[in-house]
Amino acid sequence: MICDRILGTTHHGTYKKVVDVLFEEHELKEHSIRRIARDGVEIEIDINEDMQEGDILVETEHYVYAVKIYVPTPKK
């Protein structure tokens, strides 16, 4: 799937199931990146703005794919 713009946000609610697309904090400023959503769908992102948690990247009939910030666990 291809994302060429942010479609909206999940912060105002959505009637579709939300699938997380994980990003680390520093990746939110990247405008051209590929990610694999939690359900295995590959999303190619090519946008002209910074992303924020909850931004909807792609929408299908039943799902919205949205930005989720991932905080890696530090290695001990």
C-alpha positions in Angstrom: 0.0 0.0 0.0 1.1 3.5 -0.7 0.7 6.6 1.6 1.2 9.9 -0.1 -0.6 12.1 2.5 -2.0 11.8 6.0 -5.7 11.1 5.9 -6.7 12.2 9.4 -6.2 11.1 13.0 -7.6 8.4 15.3 -7.7 10.9 18.2 -11.2 11.9 17.2 -12.4 8.3 17.0 -12.9 6.0 14.0 -15.6 3.5 13.1 -13.0 1.1 11.6 -10.5 -1.2 13.3 -7.1 0.5 13.9 -4.0 -1.4 12.9 -0.8 0.0 14.4 2.2 0.9 12.2 5.2 1.1 14.6 7.7 4.0 14.5 10.5 5.0 16.8 10.3 8.7 17.8 13.2 9.8 15.5 11.5 8.2 12.5 8.5 10.5 12.7 10.4 13.2 10.8 11.3 10.9 7.9 9.2 11.7 4.8 10.1 8.6 2.7 10.1 5.3 4.6 8.7 1.7 4.4 7.0 0.0 7.3 5.2 -3.3 7.9 2.0 -2.9 10.0 1.2 -5.3 12.8 -1.0 -7.4 10.5 1.9 -7.8 8.0 0.8 -5.3 5.4 3.7 -3.3 3.9 3.2 0.4 3.6 5.3 2.7 1.6 5.2 6.2 3.0 6.1 9.3 0.9 4.8 12.5 2.4 5.8 16.1 2.9 5.1 16.5 6.6 6.2 15.1 9.9 4.0 12.3 11.4 2.4 12.2 14.8 1.0 9.4 16.8 -2.5 8.6 15.7 -2.1 9.9 12.1 -4.0 7.7 9.6 -1.7 6.7 6.8 -3.9 4.3 4.8 -7.5 3.3 4.9 -9.2 0.1 3.5 -12.8 -1.0 3.6 -12.5 -2.4 7.2 -9.2 -1.0 8.6 -7.3 2.2 9.1 -3.5 2.0 9.5 -2.2 4.6 12.0 1.1 5.7 13.4 2.0 4.2 16.8 5.2 5.3 18.6 7.3 2.4 19.7 9.7 2.8 22.6 12.4 0.1 22.4 13.3 -1.6 25.7 16.9 -0.8 26.7 19.3 -3.7 26.6 20.7 -4.7 30.0 
